[in-house]
């Protein structure tokens, strides 16, 4: 669903920005474009742009992969994004009449996991016609946390089933409902997009290396202080409650440690459910 559509005072030549938030799809399940931190009104007010933001299914709701299931194919969250982009294309004439603006461009942008999602739109063949340009902020699709193989995706689905007591069978609705019953301390592995051969024809690394992506203008960068949040997980001595004096080396080590922590939590969860 679209959580915001900010028009304010657009001109026929105002560019349209479609935002994919940091929905933390690589975390258990949280995030929304309706959060105050992603309020599109500020950008629409300060710049001459139209801003559209979207929600899509995340966590197991968006990336659960069950063998032989037509309901949990592993990438429905990406399909949600694809549908949102198509909706914009189908309705853009309400904002930009064709006779006034023949070149109705849509720029998609996202931050962190949202940046990786923008990268998937560049890679996914079906999505390429639905936008013009792309901006990736502090997130790209070829990060270690950003995608998994089909085998790994189904392994995590099996782990979730064991955690919530759904051993055997293929009841997608029951499994999704029970996700809410899993405690945060136990549910530490993540659900992310998988290489399914359709939405993602190949691994991001292979597609980027072979040039199999949308040929367009791309702005790539990082946001200020983007990594500070992750220091809570990976930097010894760092505290959110008082001033923490850390060196550049401590900061970089904390960043590396947070990624190791995520990978280790997946391994720990696997051991717990055996």
C-alpha positions as CSV (number, residue, x, y, z in Angstrom):
1,X,0.0,0.0,0.0
2,X,1.0,3.6,-0.5
3,X,1.4,5.4,2.8
4,X,2.0,8.9,1.4
5,X,1.7,10.8,-1.8
6,X,3.0,14.4,-1.4
7,X,2.1,16.8,-4.1
8,X,2.0,20.3,-2.4
9,X,2.5,22.6,-5.4
10,X,4.0,20.6,-8.2
11,X,4.6,22.1,-11.7
12,X,4.2,20.0,-14.9
13,X,8.0,19.7,-14.9
14,X,8.4,18.4,-11.3
15,X,10.2,15.1,-11.2
16,X,8.6,12.3,-9.3
17,X,10.5,10.4,-6.6
18,X,9.4,7.0,-5.4
19,X,10.9,6.1,-2.0
20,X,11.7,2.6,-0.7
21,X,12.3,2.9,3.0
22,X,14.8,1.0,5.2
23,X,12.2,-1.6,6.1
24,X,14.9,-3.8,7.5
25,X,13.8,-6.8,5.4
26,X,17.0,-8.5,6.7
27,X,15.6,-8.2,10.3
28,X,12.7,-10.2,11.7
29,X,9.9,-7.9,10.6
30,X,9.6,-4.2,11.1
31,X,9.7,-0.9,9.3
32,X,7.3,1.3,7.4
33,X,7.4,4.3,5.1
34,X,4.8,5.9,7.4
35,X,7.4,6.4,10.2
36,X,8.1,10.0,11.1
37,X,11.7,9.7,10.0
38,X,10.5,9.0,6.5
39,X,7.9,11.8,6.3
40,X,7.9,12.7,2.6
41,X,6.3,16.1,3.2
42,X,9.7,17.7,4.1
43,X,11.3,16.7,0.9
44,X,8.3,17.7,-1.2
45,X,8.2,21.0,0.6
46,X,11.9,21.9,0.3
47,X,12.3,20.7,-3.3
48,X,10.2,21.0,-6.4
49,X,9.4,17.3,-6.5
50,X,6.4,14.9,-6.1
51,X,7.2,12.2,-3.6
52,X,5.6,8.8,-3.4
53,X,6.4,6.3,-0.7
54,X,5.4,2.7,-0.6
55,X,5.0,-0.2,1.8
56,X,5.8,-3.8,0.9
57,X,5.7,-7.0,2.8
58,X,8.9,-7.7,4.8
59,X,10.3,-10.4,7.0
60,X,8.7,-13.8,6.5
61,X,5.6,-12.0,5.3
62,X,7.5,-10.9,2.2
63,X,10.3,-13.4,1.8
64,X,9.2,-16.8,3.1
65,X,10.1,-19.6,0.6
66,X,8.3,-22.9,0.9
67,X,9.0,-25.7,-1.5
68,X,6.1,-26.2,-3.9
69,X,4.0,-23.3,-2.5
70,X,2.4,-20.8,-4.8
71,X,1.8,-18.5,-1.8
72,X,5.3,-18.4,-0.4
73,X,7.6,-18.2,-3.4
74,X,10.3,-16.3,-1.6
75,X,10.1,-12.9,-3.3
76,X,6.6,-11.6,-2.9
77,X,8.0,-8.5,-1.2
78,X,9.9,-7.6,-4.4
79,X,6.7,-8.3,-6.3
80,X,4.9,-5.8,-4.1
81,X,7.5,-3.2,-5.0
82,X,7.0,-4.1,-8.7
83,X,3.3,-3.6,-8.4
84,X,3.8,-0.2,-6.7
85,X,6.0,0.9,-9.5
86,X,3.5,-0.2,-12.1
87,X,0.7,1.6,-10.2
88,X,2.7,4.8,-10.5
89,X,3.1,4.3,-14.2
90,X,-0.6,3.6,-14.6
91,X,-1.6,6.7,-12.7
92,X,1.1,9.2,-13.4
93,X,-1.0,11.0,-16.0
94,X,-3.1,12.4,-13.1
95,X,-0.1,14.4,-12.0
96,X,1.7,14.9,-15.3
97,X,-0.7,15.4,-18.3
98,X,1.0,13.9,-21.4
99,X,0.5,17.1,-23.4
100,X,2.3,19.1,-20.8
101,X,5.1,16.8,-19.9
102,X,5.8,14.1,-22.5
103,X,8.9,12.9,-20.6
104,X,7.4,11.8,-17.3
105,X,10.4,10.5,-15.4
106,X,10.3,8.5,-12.2
107,X,13.3,8.3,-9.9
108,X,13.4,5.5,-7.4
109,X,15.5,5.9,-4.3
110,X,16.0,4.0,-1.0
111,X,18.2,3.8,2.1
112,X,19.9,0.8,3.6
113,X,17.7,-2.2,2.9
114,X,15.7,0.2,0.7
115,X,18.9,1.0,-1.2
116,X,19.3,-2.8,-1.8
117,X,15.7,-2.9,-3.0
118,X,16.4,-0.1,-5.5
119,X,19.3,-2.2,-6.7
120,X,17.0,-5.2,-7.2
121,X,14.8,-3.0,-9.4
122,X,17.8,-2.2,-11.6
123,X,18.5,-6.0,-11.8
124,X,15.0,-7.4,-12.2
125,X,14.0,-7.4,-15.9
126,X,10.3,-6.8,-15.3
127,X,10.9,-3.7,-13.2
128,X,13.3,-1.9,-15.6
129,X,10.6,-0.2,-17.8
130,X,8.7,1.2,-14.7
131,X,11.2,3.9,-13.7
132,X,13.8,6.2,-15.2
133,X,16.7,6.8,-12.7
134,X,17.8,5.3,-9.4
135,X,19.4,6.5,-6.2
136,X,21.0,4.0,-3.8
137,X,21.8,5.3,-0.3
138,X,23.9,3.2,2.1
139,X,22.7,-0.1,0.6
140,X,23.4,-2.2,-2.5
141,X,22.0,-5.5,-3.6
142,X,25.4,-7.4,-3.6
143,X,26.0,-7.0,0.2
144,X,26.3,-10.4,2.0
145,X,23.0,-9.8,3.9
146,X,21.0,-8.7,0.9
147,X,20.1,-12.0,-0.8
148,X,20.3,-15.7,-0.3
149,X,20.2,-18.9,-2.5
150,X,16.9,-20.8,-2.8
151,X,18.3,-23.6,-0.6
152,X,19.2,-21.1,2.1
153,X,15.8,-19.4,1.9
154,X,14.0,-22.7,2.3
155,X,16.3,-23.7,5.2
156,X,15.3,-20.5,7.0
157,X,11.7,-21.2,6.3
158,X,12.2,-24.7,7.9
159,X,13.8,-23.1,10.9
160,X,10.9,-20.7,11.4
161,X,8.5,-23.7,11.1
162,X,10.4,-25.5,13.9
163,X,10.5,-22.4,16.1
164,X,6.7,-21.9,15.9
165,X,5.8,-25.6,16.1
166,X,4.8,-26.1,12.5
167,X,6.8,-29.2,11.8
168,X,5.8,-30.7,8.4
169,X,3.0,-29.7,6.1
170,X,2.9,-26.6,4.0
171,X,0.3,-24.3,5.7
172,X,1.6,-20.9,4.7
173,X,-1.1,-19.0,6.5
174,X,-0.6,-20.8,9.8
175,X,3.2,-20.3,9.6
176,X,2.9,-16.6,8.9
177,X,0.4,-16.1,11.7
178,X,2.7,-17.9,14.1
179,X,5.6,-15.6,13.3
180,X,4.3,-13.1,15.7
181,X,4.6,-15.6,18.5
182,X,8.4,-15.9,18.1
183,X,10.3,-14.0,20.8
184,X,13.0,-11.5,19.7
185,X,15.7,-13.3,21.7
186,X,15.2,-16.5,19.7
187,X,14.1,-15.2,16.3
188,X,17.4,-13.7,15.1
189,X,17.8,-15.0,11.5
190,X,16.5,-12.9,8.6
191,X,14.3,-13.3,5.6
192,X,15.7,-11.6,2.5
193,X,15.2,-11.8,-1.3
194,X,16.4,-15.0,-2.9
195,X,17.7,-15.8,-6.4
196,X,14.7,-17.4,-7.9
197,X,15.6,-17.3,-11.6
198,X,12.6,-15.0,-12.4
199,X,12.4,-11.9,-10.3
200,X,16.2,-12.3,-9.8
201,X,17.5,-14.3,-12.7
202,X,21.0,-14.7,-11.1
203,X,23.0,-13.6,-8.2
204,X,23.5,-9.8,-7.9
205,X,27.3,-10.3,-8.3
206,X,26.9,-12.3,-11.5
207,X,24.3,-9.9,-13.0
208,X,26.5,-6.8,-12.2
209,X,29.6,-8.5,-13.6
210,X,27.9,-9.4,-16.9
211,X,26.2,-6.0,-17.3
212,X,22.7,-7.5,-17.0
213,X,21.0,-4.5,-15.4
214,X,19.1,-1.3,-16.4
215,X,21.3,1.1,-18.3
216,X,20.4,4.4,-16.8
217,X,21.7,7.2,-14.6
218,X,22.5,6.0,-11.1
219,X,23.5,8.0,-8.0
220,X,25.3,5.9,-5.4
221,X,26.5,7.0,-2.0
222,X,26.2,6.8,1.8
223,X,24.2,8.8,4.3
224,X,26.0,10.6,7.1
225,X,26.1,8.6,10.4
226,X,24.4,5.7,8.7
227,X,26.7,3.2,10.5
228,X,26.3,4.7,14.0
229,X,23.3,2.5,14.7
230,X,25.2,-0.7,14.1
231,X,27.9,0.3,16.5
232,X,25.6,-0.8,19.3
233,X,26.0,-4.4,18.0
234,X,29.7,-4.5,17.1
235,X,31.8,-1.9,18.9
236,X,32.9,-2.7,22.5
237,X,32.5,0.2,24.8
238,X,30.1,2.1,22.6
239,X,27.0,3.4,24.5
240,X,23.8,5.0,23.3
241,X,23.3,6.6,26.7
242,X,26.4,8.8,27.0
243,X,29.3,10.1,25.0
244,X,31.5,7.4,23.6
245,X,35.0,8.3,22.5
246,X,36.0,5.8,19.8
247,X,38.7,6.0,17.1
248,X,38.2,5.6,13.3
249,X,39.6,2.1,13.8
250,X,37.1,1.3,16.5
251,X,34.3,2.5,14.3
252,X,35.4,0.4,11.3
253,X,35.8,-2.6,13.6
254,X,32.4,-2.1,15.0
255,X,30.9,-2.0,11.5
256,X,32.6,-5.3,10.6
257,X,31.6,-6.7,14.0
258,X,27.9,-5.9,13.4
259,X,27.9,-7.9,10.1
260,X,29.7,-10.8,11.8
261,X,27.1,-10.6,14.6
262,X,24.2,-11.0,12.1
263,X,25.9,-14.0,10.5
264,X,26.6,-15.5,13.9
265,X,23.0,-15.0,15.0
266,X,21.9,-17.1,12.0
267,X,24.2,-19.9,13.0
268,X,23.2,-19.8,16.7
269,X,19.5,-20.0,15.7
270,X,20.2,-23.0,13.5
271,X,21.8,-24.8,16.5
272,X,18.9,-23.9,18.8
273,X,16.3,-25.5,16.7
274,X,18.1,-28.7,15.9
